[in-house]
Amino acid sequence: MKEIKRDWREFAFRTRAIRAGHERTPEGEHAEPIFTTSSFVFKDAAQAAARFADEEPGNVYSRFTNPTVRMFEQRLAALEEGERCVATSSGMSSILATCMALLKAGDHIVAASSLFGATISLFNNVLTRFNLTTTFVSLTDLDAWRQAITSATRMLFLETPANPLAEVADIAALAELARTHNCLLVVDNVYCTPALQRPLTFGADIVVHSATKFLDGQGRCIGGAVVGNEAVGNALFGFLRTAGPSMSPFNAWVFAKGLETLDLRMHAHSRNAQQLAEWLTTQRGIKHVYYPGLTSHPQHELATRQQKAHGGLLSFEVDGDRKEAWAFIDATELVSKTANLGDVKTTITHPSTTTHHRCGPEARAKAGIKESLIRISVGLEDIDDLKQDLQRGLNALR
């Protein structure tokens, strides 16, 4: 049976999420296959030489060419509306690979102060060894971004909405600023995924993902991805081929299956999170709730323009300090006490002592992460059961 080559840009998001990237083999399989092989056999020595010399397309070695990984890459690229995707072994390796492939010693990064804790540690403790420096600024202060840019700046890096306070950046405005200063704008889209937000369509150059989170959706595997144009993809592929932070075929298959339900899940996460956020704002013992879907959120109008819905991540401050926050968390029984997010199971964590612990108190203060802050990744359980469980946490405050 002859496989028809399609331009997936002609199809709607849900169709791309289910169909894009799968090139059916001569076996005629309906579901996507997993190619669990480290190497590939050539028909003769001449073909082997041509493949290694990049003179002939085809598989060489699964560190950098594997059909299952390629299928996931093509599917995610289609969803983000990018030209090329390069899959990596983890979300952090996707950020590392982006910096190592596209920057050189002496270059400067301007980054949002409200980033995932490990990202801040990467910029402060690892990239500095290679003479790559970073200035951190307020995510929402465009003037601060502008003032931080120097003649050495080559990259602007942010996540929006930001983890854990759900601040929202104006992607289009930052993209214009990046173009003016000949910088690359890199957006971590882990919070919304392309189901809710597509940064490339607002002018961003690169999107990075921890596929571990909402792309998978069930907390099964570790992986990352970088999406951009062909030039970006080629640079990332060259780094991956040599340095080897590769995604395994099995994980790529799991992530591809997760993409099939991504649109349905992200809107369901958003509905639950919206209801939970609104409910929390009415509860005694809660000082503040951070969620872009709330009209009280300072960037609510911007978030509504940029996002199709507002995602499954929210945080809130309880009356008191660490003692009260821990008491709230410990009193819950249904939600999972884990720092992972993006799961169909609701999770709860204390950012100051988990996800952002290694940043240090100064960086946490700059990012607005207080000891009283609790983060919830809202899953797909029944909303009344979630409210009942969080009520246990509220009762522990009284």
C-alpha positions in Angstrom: 0.0 0.0 0.0 1.4 3.3 -1.1 1.7 5.9 1.7 0.6 9.4 0.7 2.8 12.3 1.7 0.8 15.1 3.3 1.3 18.7 4.2 0.0 18.5 7.8 -0.4 22.3 8.0 -3.6 21.8 6.0 -5.2 19.9 8.8 -6.7 20.9 12.1 -4.8 20.6 15.4 -6.5 17.5 16.7 -6.0 15.7 13.4 -2.3 16.6 13.4 -2.0 15.4 17.0 -3.2 12.0 16.0 -1.9 11.6 12.5 1.2 13.7 11.8 4.6 12.1 11.5 3.6 8.4 11.1 4.9 7.0 7.9 3.5 3.5 7.7 6.0 0.7 7.1 5.5 -2.1 4.6 4.0 -4.2 7.4 0.9 -2.0 7.2 0.6 -1.2 10.9 -2.2 1.0 12.1 -0.6 2.1 15.3 2.8 3.7 15.4 5.6 1.2 15.7 8.5 1.3 18.2 11.9 0.9 16.7 13.9 -0.5 19.6 17.2 -0.9 17.8 20.5 0.8 18.4 21.7 0.6 14.9 20.5 0.1 11.3 21.8 -2.2 8.5 22.9 -0.8 5.2 22.6 -2.6 1.9 26.2 -2.2 1.1 29.4 -0.3 2.1 28.6 2.5 -0.4 25.3 3.2 1.3 26.9 3.2 4.7 29.4 5.8 3.6 26.7 7.9 2.0 24.6 7.9 5.2 27.6 8.8 7.4 28.6 11.6 5.1 25.0 13.0 5.0 24.9 12.4 1.3 21.8 10.1 1.5 18.9 10.4 3.9 18.2 7.5 6.2 18.8 5.9 9.5 22.3 5.5 10.9 22.3 5.1 14.7 19.5 5.7 17.2 21.5 8.3 19.1 20.4 10.7 16.4 18.3 8.9 13.8 15.4 6.7 14.9 12.0 6.4 13.1 10.0 6.5 16.3 11.7 9.5 17.7 11.4 11.2 14.3 7.7 10.5 14.3 7.3 12.3 17.6 9.5 15.2 16.4 7.5 15.7 13.3 4.2 15.5 15.2 5.2 18.1 17.8 6.7 20.4 15.1 3.3 20.3 13.3 1.5 21.2 16.5 3.8 24.1 17.4 3.7 25.2 13.8 7.5 25.0 13.5 9.7 23.7 10.7 11.6 21.2 12.8 11.7 19.6 16.2 14.7 17.9 17.9 13.8 15.6 20.8 16.1 15.2 23.8 16.4 13.1 26.9 14.7 15.5 29.3 13.3 19.0 29.5 16.5 20.3 31.1 18.6 18.8 28.3 16.4 20.6 25.8 17.4 23.9 27.4 21.0 22.9 27.7 21.2 21.7 24.1 19.6 25.0 22.9 22.2 27.1 24.7 25.2 24.9 23.7 24.1 24.6 20.1 23.3 28.3 19.5 25.6 30.2 21.8 29.4 30.6 22.3 31.7 31.7 25.0 31.3 35.3 25.8 27.6 35.5 24.9 25.0 36.9 27.2 21.5 35.7 28.0 18.7 37.8 29.4 16.2 35.5 31.3 13.1 35.9 33.4 13.7 35.7 37.1 10.5 33.5 37.3 11.8 30.3 35.8 11.8 26.6 36.9 14.4 26.3 39.7 16.6 23.9 37.7 16.7 26.3 34.8 18.0 29.0 37.1 20.6 26.6 38.4 21.6 25.7 34.9 22.2 29.3 33.9 23.9 30.3 37.2 26.0 27.2 37.9 26.7 25.3 34.7 26.6 27.7 31.8 28.9 30.1 33.6 31.7 27.5 33.3 31.6 28.1 29.6 31.7 31.9 30.0 28.0 32.3 29.2 26.5 34.9 31.5 22.9 35.6 32.4 21.0 38.6 33.7 17.6 37.9 35.3 14.8 40.4 35.0 11.1 40.6 35.8 9.1 38.6 33.3 6.5 41.2 32.8 8.7 44.4 32.8 9.5 45.1 29.2 11.7 48.0 30.1 13.8 45.8 32.3 14.3 43.4 29.4 15.3 46.2 27.2 17.8 47.7 29.7 19.4 44.4 30.4 20.3 43.7 26.8 24.0 44.4 25.9 26.1 44.1 22.8 26.9 40.6 23.9 23.3 39.5 24.3 22.3 36.7 22.0 19.3 35.1 23.7 16.1 36.1 25.6 14.7 33.2 27.6 11.4 32.9 29.5 8.6 30.6 30.3 5.0 31.9 30.1 2.9 31.4 32.1 5.7 31.1 34.6 6.1 28.4 37.2 4.9 28.7 39.9 3.2 32.1 40.1 1.6 32.0 36.6 2.9 35.4 35.5 2.3 36.0 31.8 4.7 37.6 29.3 3.8 39.5 26.2 5.4 37.2 23.7 4.9 39.4 20.7 6.4 42.4 22.4 9.5 40.4 23.5 9.8 39.0 20.0 10.0 42.5 18.5 12.6 43.4 21.1 14.6 40.3 20.3 14.5 41.1 16.6 15.6 44.7 17.2 18.7 43.5 19.0 19.4 40.5 16.8 18.6 38.0 19.7 16.9 34.7 19.7 13.6 34.6 21.7 13.3 31.2 23.5 10.0 30.3 25.2 9.4 27.4 27.5 5.9 26.3 26.6 5.6 23.5 29.1 2.7 25.2 31.0 0.3 25.6 28.1 1.6 23.3 25.4 0.7 24.0 21.8 -2.9 23.0 22.5 -3.4 26.3 24.4 -0.5 28.6 23.2 1.8 28.6 20.2 4.7 31.0 20.8 6.1 30.7 17.3 3.0 32.3 15.9 3.6 35.4 18.2 7.1 35.8 16.8 9.2 33.6 19.1 12.2 31.8 17.5 12.3 28.7 19.6 10.0 26.7 21.8 11.4 24.3 24.4 9.4 21.6 26.2 9.7 19.2 29.0 7.7 16.4 27.3 7.7 14.8 30.8 4.8 17.1 31.8 1.6 17.8 29.9 2.8 16.4 26.5 2.9 12.9 28.1 0.1 13.7 30.5 0.4 10.6 32.7 3.8 11.0 34.4 5.3 8.0 32.6 8.5 9.1 30.9 11.3 11.7 30.9 11.9 13.7 27.7 12.3 17.1 26.1 12.0 18.8 22.8 13.1 21.9 20.9 11.1 23.4 18.1 12.1 26.1 15.6 13.1 26.7 12.0 15.4 24.5 9.9 18.5 26.5 10.8 17.8 26.0 14.5 16.9 22.4 14.0 20.1 21.8 12.1 22.2 23.3 14.9 20.4 21.3 17.6 20.7 18.1 15.5 24.4 18.6 15.2 24.8 19.0 19.0 22.6 16.0 19.7 24.5 13.8 17.2 27.8 14.6 18.9 26.9 15.1 22.6 24.1 12.6 22.7 21.3 13.8 25.0 19.0 11.6 23.0 15.4 10.6 23.5 14.8 6.8 23.7 12.4 5.3 21.1 10.1 3.9 23.8 9.7 7.3 25.4 9.1 9.0 22.0 6.3 6.5 21.4 4.8 7.2 24.8 4.9 11.0 24.1 3.4 10.6 20.6 0.5 8.7 22.1 0.1 11.4 24.7 -0.1 14.0 21.9 -3.2 12.2 20.6 -5.3 13.4 23.6 -3.4 16.6 24.3 -6.1 19.0 23.1 -8.8 17.2 25.1 -6.7 16.9 28.2 -5.5 20.5 28.3 -9.0 22.0 28.0 -10.2 19.5 30.8 -7.2 20.5 33.0 -8.1 24.2 32.4 -11.7 23.7 33.3 -10.8 22.0 36.6 -8.1 24.5 37.4 -10.5 27.4 36.7 -13.1 26.1 39.1 -10.6 25.2 41.8 -8.9 28.7 41.5 -12.3 30.4 41.8 -13.2 28.3 44.8 -9.9 28.9 46.6 -10.4 32.7 46.3 -13.5 32.3 48.5 -11.8 30.3 51.3 -10.7 31.5 54.7 -7.0 30.9 55.2 -6.0 31.7 51.6 -4.2 35.0 51.1 -3.8 35.0 47.3 -4.5 32.7 44.4 -2.3 32.8 41.2 -4.1 31.7 38.1 -4.3 33.5 34.7 -7.9 32.6 34.3 -8.9 34.8 37.3 -10.0 38.3 36.4 -8.0 39.5 39.3 -4.8 38.2 37.7 -2.7 41.2 36.6 -2.1 39.8 33.1 -5.6 38.2 32.7 -6.4 40.2 29.5 -3.0 39.4 27.9 -3.4 35.7 28.9 -6.8 35.6 27.3 -5.3 37.0 24.0 -2.4 34.6 23.9 -4.0 31.4 25.3 -7.0 29.3 24.2 -7.5 28.4 27.9 -5.4 28.9 31.0 -3.9 25.5 31.8 -3.8 23.2 34.8 -1.2 24.9 37.0 -2.1 27.2 39.9 -0.6 28.4 43.2 -1.8 30.1 46.3 -0.5 31.5 49.5 -1.9 30.4 52.9 -2.0 32.6 56.0 1.2 31.9 57.8 4.5 30.6 56.7 6.2 27.3 55.9 4.7 25.6 59.0 1.2 26.4 57.8 1.9 25.5 54.1 3.3 22.1 55.1 0.3 21.5 57.4 -2.0 22.2 54.5 -0.1 19.8 52.2 0.2 17.1 54.8 -3.5 17.1 55.6 -4.5 16.2 52.0 -5.2 12.6 51.2 -6.2 12.3 47.6 -3.8 14.6 45.7 -0.3 13.3 45.2 2.5 15.0 47.2 5.1 15.2 44.4 6.9 18.0 42.6 6.0 16.7 39.1 3.3 18.5 37.1 1.2 17.9 34.0 -0.3 14.6 35.2 -3.9 13.5 35.0 -3.5 13.0 38.7 -3.5 16.2 40.7 -0.2 17.0 42.5 0.7 19.3 45.3 4.1 20.7 46.3 5.9 23.4 48.3 8.0 25.2 45.8 10.3 26.9 48.3 11.6 23.6 49.6 11.3 21.5 46.4 11.3 22.8 42.9 13.1 26.1 43.7 15.1 25.0 46.7 18.5 25.0 44.9 17.9 28.6 43.7 18.7 30.0 47.1 16.7 32.5 49.1 17.8 35.5 47.1 16.6 34.1 43.8 13.4 32.9 45.4 12.7 36.3 46.8 13.4 37.9 43.4 10.9 35.5 41.8 8.3 36.1 44.5 8.3 32.6 45.9 7.4 32.8 49.6 7.4 30.1 52.3 3.6 30.3 52.4 3.3 29.4 48.7 1.7 26.1 47.6 1.6 24.9 43.9 -1.0 22.5 42.5 -1.0 20.9 39.1 -4.7 20.2 38.7 -5.5 16.8 37.2 -8.6 15.3 35.7 -10.3 13.9 38.8 -13.8 15.0 39.7 -13.7 18.6 40.8 -15.9 18.0 43.9 -13.4 15.3 45.1 -10.5 17.7 44.7 -12.3 20.5 46.6 -13.1 18.0 49.4 -9.5 17.0 49.6 -8.2 20.6 49.7 -10.8 21.3 52.4 -8.8 19.0 54.6 -5.8 21.3 54.0 -7.9 24.3 54.8 -9.1 22.7 58.0 -5.5 22.2 59.1 -5.1 25.9 59.1 -7.8 26.6 61.6 
